[in-house]
Amino acid sequence: MKLIKAIRGMNDLLPEDAAIWQFLEQSIRQLVASYGYKEIRTPSLEKTALFQRGIGEATDIVEKEMYTFKDRGNESLTLRPEGTAGVVRAGIEHGLLYNQQQRLWYLVDLYRYERPQKGRYRQFHQFGVEVFGLQGPDVDAEIILLTARLWRLLGLEQQLTLHLNSLGSNQARLAYRQILVDYFQEHFDELDEDSQRRLKTNPLRILDSKNPDMQSLIESAPKLFQHLDEESRQHFETLCRKLEDAGISYEINHRLVRGLDYYNRTVFEWMTDTLGAQGTVCGGGRYDGLVAELGGQNTPGIGFGMGIERVVLMLKNNHIEQQLGDAIDVYLINIGESASNQALSVAEALRNELPQLKLLTHCGGGNFKKQIKRADKSGARWALILAEEELAEGNISIKTLRAISTIETDEVNHQKAQQVDEQQITIPLVDLAGWLKQKI
């Protein structure tokens, strides 16, 4: 029988990596709570029209990358390729946006049919923030400061650079679009095939081309920043001042346009050179016309998306797993029928007393040699040995598997003393919870 494997680009998350994901997710939840943001969860599956209207039919995502199919009712459905459109749809549908201010966040799985590579998969995960009802540069600065704080919490701040640009108003962007088309039309033969196609559909995306043969042509192209409307220019200058006042370094990147049609004014990306070609870890910006485009009242909005897989790769490069302390505290061995019958009850009583205790109970029988071998393999610090004779006397044995040294410093004499656990002791079972409480 042929072995069934995972779909290409859709990866399993194995236990050895799960601790890093949990650490990152917990850090995110603590961060957004400290800023007063509220979680929103939307379906993985939406009507295809939502993304066609929200993202733009001329984008690579809609043209090439969406997982789209018709259901039994002949309605076209799509697995979400990005997070913002679904949040806007939910906000309109449930009356969260009109004449209101909302600061929302989410952790979601996304789907795009593209060539899998390091940090970029067909099923991937994203942390996102969306803010509605606020149009000043202060909230633009706030969400950038939020991301900067996350990098500090994760110890990644030295590996990321903030890139900033402004796309101006929709009217200014439209006028610039024609200027750009005219420029590239004069150099049509110098464009690669993909850029020739984009010239008709999404010419700003040509500026983001990585083709080395086109870099000098792109560098000489008219700059959008030179064609901004005055209001957008003031918005951007105020944002830059606020970031400077907060001590956030940035680079103005005139080629930064983002890949989705709904952006206007502020756009930003956090980039790294530690992941090879996939340098963008987090990107976002302002999308003041999207809510109206999807059928709601005119509402300003701004947000970002952060790729979980890419941040996990960076954390692994920093060997974060060595700092997470996910090891088991104790492994409960049981020898004999009566001990086996009591083992689970003893374990549950310990968990009631010590909710933070990481306890693994041996199941499946076996002699002492087999069980102690399993205990050692588990990485536990102690093995609790529940044997029939000792149980009859109300006792339990504790064997130290890993003697973790604790260094104590005397403030007066500055003398260091080392405390090492006993190799094996026997104590009354009723005292076990108290003994462990002093140790962990």
Secondary structure, DSSP 8 states (H G I E B T S, - for coil): -------TT-----HHHHHHHHHHHHHHHHHHHHTT-EE----SEEEHHHHHHHH-TTSHIIIII-EEEE-TTS-EEEE-S-SHHHHHHHHHHTT-STT--EEEEEEEEEE--S--BTTB-SEEEEEEEEEES--SHHHHHHHHHHHHHHHHHHT-GGG-EEEEEE---HHHHHHHHHHHHHHHHHTGGGS-HHHHHHHHH-GGGGGG---GGGHHHHHTS--GGGG--HHHHHHHHHHHHHHHHTT---EE-TT---SSTT-EEEEEEEE-SSSTT--EEEEEEE-TTHHHHTTS----EEEEEEEHHHHHHHHHHTTGGGGS----SEEEEEESHHHHHHHHHHHHHHHHH-TT--EEE--S---HHHHHHHHHHTT-SEEEEEEHHHHHTTEEEEEESS---EEEE-TTT--EEEE---SEEEEEGGGHHHHHHHH-
